[in-house]
Amino acid sequence: MPVNVFAEDEPVKVYIDGERVYFADNPIIEDGVTLVQFRPIFEKLGLKIDWNKETKTILGSKNGLEIKLVIEQNAALLNGQSKDLEVAPRIINDNTFIPLRFIGESSGKEVKWYGETRTVQIGKQDEKLGKLMLNSKEEVQNYIDKTYNSQSPLKTPVIDVKFNITASENDSRLKPYDYLILFDYEMSYYGQVILDAKNSINPQKQNDGQESAKLIKDYIENMAKDLISRMPNKKILGMTDNSHYRYPNIHVDWLILQSNIWANYDFKPDVPSVFAQYDSPLTNYDETVLSTFRWAPSK
């Protein structure tokens, strides 16, 4: 599962029905409760505002809805009924902060917290606003490092697999993708160990090998779909590439050894079948179109 990779000091963002709400002072989180300046929220929700400086009381009202809060008191009045607050309203830097979820839910709207992007959405929900989108090679690699490369090895019945995934960005029209996602060469070693188990004459080893292969493939597919969802307008090719020269000292006899090939693009109908291969070096950018995740067909 992806982990939260967003910086803890990133300001909390608030949206009401898909529209961003801006504050003079950033929202704060205290004991898991988001506190925000009351005036921008009340105004965005269409609440009439009354502030009593003497009693330090905030009153917001509209169409049969009345919310009353008092600074430093852990109870509020909602249409005259007392409601407990997890965190009391307070004054910080001459601004009055109130618990956001209580206000949103009191106004009859759904309130959701998206920890990945430190975003609160009130009312109409847009999942894209709650998802960390990746817009550069550095962001892609940083996300991969923190979400996948830094995690504990994937445990399988045959071997524990430690992933080392790298991303490179393409700017040439002679290649069919925007990003290439590569697993390091050790994946070939893991694959060979698992293949040996699958080919064992021992039934238990065969089953362990098959289960291990499935776990790795499922892991790669989930990772691929995660990246694709964060770069919806980018063509992505992924694989394990252990291609090398049989005789490296003289660069003779290049062996192409690629596996676990996946992509999120397809080939245009007029592309000859000999070129419409995900491992083909002869397909260019204009010969492919964005699609959904797919494993390359077996040869």
Order of alpha helices (4+ residues) and beta strands (2+ residues): beta-beta-beta-beta-alpha-beta-beta-beta-beta-beta-beta-beta-alpha-beta-beta-alpha-beta-beta-beta-beta-alpha-alpha-beta-beta-beta-beta-beta
